[in-house]
Amino acid sequence: MEKKNEINGHAMPGSASTDQILEKSSQKSLREKLMEFLRKNLLVILTVSGVLVGVGLGMMVRSMNLTKAQMTYFAFPGEMLLRMLKMIILPLVVCSLVSGAASLDTRSLGKLGGIAVAYFLVTTLIASGIGVALAFIIKPGVGAGALNTNNLGLESVSSNKETTDSFLDLARNLFPANLVAAAFRSYATDYKMVAVGNDTNGTTLYQKVPYGTETDGMNILGLVLFAMVFGVALRKLGDEGEELIRFFNAFNEATMVLVSWIMWYIPFGIMFLVGSKIVEMEDVVLLVTSLGKYIFASILGHVIHGGIVLPLIYFGLTRKNPFSFLSGLITPFTTAFATCSSSATLPSMIKCVEENNGVDKRISRFILPIGATVNMDGAAIFQCIAAVFIAQLNNTELNAGQIFTILVTATASSVGAAGIPAGGIITIAIILEAIGLPTNDLSLMLAVDWIVDRTTTVVNVEGDALGAGILHHINQLEMKKHQQEGELSEVQVEAVANVQAEEETSPLVTHQAKALEAMPEAIESVL
């Protein structure tokens, strides 16, 4: 009893010290978790802070009554951010599409490649339709004419372009005559008045004749098409094209490093973007209200497409619960929300799709890299909303042909987003040029893009993941079908062999054979 008490007596201080150690370790772990959270989300915090500081800075500078020249100087850091994003989009689009298209192995996957292309096309078209419909229902830019600030005049776009010429220019830009020139110029139709004769009164008659011009601005569509076809061609070369494929893969990785560096300038640049816009605006409350409606429309479109449309497509094709499939992808969705980059989400997405949902590696490593590059459902939604928003901002009525142009152009130009943060902002210029609207208001979109781009990226990677699940299901059905056909042929072969064996061991056959064997002996005995 005494020894037991002594042991208990010694145990009490030991347990107290153990509790203190555990308490310190738990406090330390909480501190480490907090530091890790801040380290991971530092860019998000800085970006939000940049917006808030920009609002305050703009309100302060408004009272100084700056001249137009001083406003231009004040907006210079924000202009530098736009120039950096435009600078990086060319190598990123070309290299990611070449490396992505080169990973397409049509021999092993067969018709799955065609199914994947159809899935990407249909879902992006649906997303574009949702975006246009919501923009006309919510009307984020109606009555917000004060936001229309084209004081910098960086680009001049013809607003009287015919709808037919918009489609023809889109087709011409898909096949650029000069790839080097396509990096900084695109084809655009202009008009001139040509004298065609005189009427009865002697008055000269003129006709408006279209002619081709080159406008400043990257021809993203032509570069995208060439890069995809070039990647497929490299794949066809086999071993001879491997070195060039590795080159583009390394180029793409290096470009992503540059993107990560540029991202750290975004909080500073966006601070002056927001501040300069507030300085230029006559009604700041109107700015916040209009951009708030734009944010609401974009996020609502993402919720409808990602929460209803995509799961319904998955359920309709697989007859499986889409939300149980998506529940295994919380980690990549969180990564997508934090990084705003489909490319950065790709490694964790491939791992979770294969490990948590059992998708075939051949399927996941085919559709996910391609999808991270070309499947941009979320980008198509906010691009369409932004295009209609800027049209409403400029008090421009869109006709049916322009609306159809927005749908088609958004579906095609969403490829150019290329999975980078704020990449879709630049591709909106293609839509605006196709329908003849100015592109100077794009900085308004960029000012709130840090919010919209998060749900955009989540919808983008969700579409890729569900596409991988659909292809996996179709592939499983094909494998089962071939397996059943193989088993059936094996059964048929076994049945034929059994029949032959039964005939050989049949009592009648055995009796006849014995009778035939006994006949010579009987003849000899008779003789």
PyMOL commands that set and color helices and strands:
alter all, ss='L'
color gray80, all
select helices_A, chain A and resi 2-40+42-62+68-74+76-102+106-109+112-138+145-147+163-174+179-182+220-237+239-263+266-280+284-318+322-339+342-357+361-374+377-393+400-417+423-435+442-447+449-505+507-526
alter helices_A, ss='H'
color red, helices_A
select strands_A, chain A and resi 185-198+204-216
alter strands_A, ss='S'
color yellow, strands_A
deselect
rebuild
show_as cartoon
